Amino acid sequence: MNAVEQSLTKGPERPPEGVVATSAASLVQQPAPAFGEGKRADRWLLSRMLASLGSPPLELAIRNGARVGVGTPVARVTFDSRATMLWVLADVPLRFGDAYSDGTVKVEGDLVSLLETVYRAGRRDGGERDPLAQRVSRVLYRPHLNTLTGSRDNIHHHYDIGNEFYELWLGSSMAYTCAYYPTPAATLDEAQVAKMDHVCRKLRLKPGESVVEAGCGWGMLAMHMARRYGVRVRAFNISHEQIAWARQRAGVKNYTMLGGVVQRCLGGRGRGFIHSIGRNRPAPLQPWIEKRIFPGGYPPALSEMARIFEPWDLSILDVENLRLHYAQTLRHWLALFEGANERVRSMFDEKFVRMWRLYLAGSVAAFATGSLQLFQVLFAPGESNDVPWTRAHLYER
């Protein structure tokens, strides 16, 4: 491991979406570099790339060549050649991740800090891409579809790469989802158990009740509900690896159909619960994450999730946003991943290690800066009066 990579693998003090979001079409903006050196043409290109990111405190450089920067940089991004820089510049949202994964882009400094800085600069500028860039992106980029066959393929791409891999960094709970930290000092495993109890208290589970869980992962929540709360659980998944270890996911266009299934399952008195990554407004998943890591992934806005509830007169009872808890969960996952990266490298290769490092670090940044949210939504049939009078039950021990 070289010095550049060592700086990215420090312990828990700074242990998924999140890479650079810009495009060639936004290069008309004027840069404001605090310093620069090297060939004039290269400085010009680097300056415009930096300006297109909102002029965050970063240094951009070409190896053995030009460099530009703003303020006191939190990190340095170095392209191995002018050709690499130009190639990335043509489609930054996708190609930065590919170049980092291939090692033709190097980062000196903390990767999470770099990505948080870029996200915050983008939000400061309103987070809107140039309209021409949006049109070009729609022509060049097509996300993976969540058809019945497509969903199986998409799930297989992400989840069926081996349980041994996930066991290296998910902790003993094997819960690949946001944890709930009663205190900031809680461990990952403590927080995952606390999350399962938090969900069960929200649902006010009682012995003898029946629970249907769609998307059960490795089955830890189902087993927790059955063992601790005495309910009968039917859990479903379409990941072959996860079902084998423990023993559906719908796209936005299918949300109304999903609501119909939920309404039939609940009858007149049941309770429903959705735990989902989301956004403050409709937007696709970051292109590199969707293409390389999470094909078919889509983080819905609450307005889009309403398609599940409104056509079927389902009442929303409680909404909680746990995005900071997910940022903390991801920091713990990233620290464990870095601790196991030699093992991961032996299982796959160096490119895979760098891809998943970027994915986990970018996800920390996305949740920490508010680019992604984690929504928990509790709901029930509209005619049901079996709803809690207060929220006191959520914090009972």
PENOR-V366598 format. One record per backbone hydrogen bond with DSSP energy under -0.5 kcal/mol. NH is the residue of the N-H (numbers start at 1). CO is the residue of the C=O. If there is no record, write none. Layout:
nh,co
NH,CO
NH,CO
This chain:
nh,co
6,2
7,3
8,5
9,6
14,11
15,12
22,20
26,23
27,24
29,26
34,69
35,69
37,67
43,39
44,40
45,41
46,42
47,43
48,44
49,45
50,46
51,47
52,48
53,49
53,50
54,51
55,50
58,56
59,75
60,68
61,77
62,66
63,79
65,62
67,37
68,60
69,35
70,58
73,71
74,57
76,108
77,59
78,76
78,106
79,61
80,104
85,81
86,82
87,83
88,84
89,85
90,86
91,88
92,89
93,22
94,91
95,91
96,92
98,94
99,95
100,96
101,97
102,98
103,99
103,100
104,99
105,99
106,78
108,76
109,107
110,74
114,110
115,111
116,112
117,113
118,114
119,115
120,116
121,117
122,118
123,119
124,120
125,121
126,123
127,122
134,130
135,131
136,132
137,133
138,134
139,135
140,136
141,137
142,140
147,145
151,147
152,148
153,149
154,150
155,151
156,152
157,153
158,154
159,155
160,155
160,156
165,162
166,162
167,163
168,164
168,165
169,166
170,166
174,171
175,170
176,174
177,175
180,191
182,180
186,183
191,187
192,188
193,189
194,190
195,191
196,192
197,193
198,194
199,195
200,196
201,197
202,198
203,199
204,200
204,201
205,200
208,230
209,206
211,232
213,211
213,234
214,212
215,213
215,236
216,236
219,216
223,219
224,220
225,221
226,222
227,223
228,224
229,224
229,225
230,226
231,225
232,209
233,231
234,211
235,233
236,213
240,238
243,239
244,240
245,241
246,242
247,243
254,251
255,252
258,254
259,255
260,256
261,257
262,258
263,259
264,260
265,261
266,262
267,263
269,266
270,266
272,379
274,377
276,274
276,375
278,373
279,300
288,93
290,286
291,287
292,288
293,288
293,289
294,289
297,294
300,277
300,298
302,279
304,301
305,301
306,302
307,304
308,305
309,305
310,306
312,309
313,310
314,309
315,380
317,315
317,378
318,378
320,376
322,320
322,374
326,322
327,323
328,324
329,325
330,326
331,327
332,328
333,329
334,330
335,331
336,332
337,333
338,334
339,335
340,336
340,337
341,338
344,340
345,341
346,342
347,343
348,344
353,349
354,350
355,351
356,352
357,353
358,354
359,355
360,356
361,357
362,358
363,359
364,360
365,361
366,362
367,363
368,364
369,365
370,367
371,366
372,366
373,278
375,276
376,320
377,274
378,318
379,272
380,315
381,270
382,313
384,381
387,385
394,391
395,392
396,393
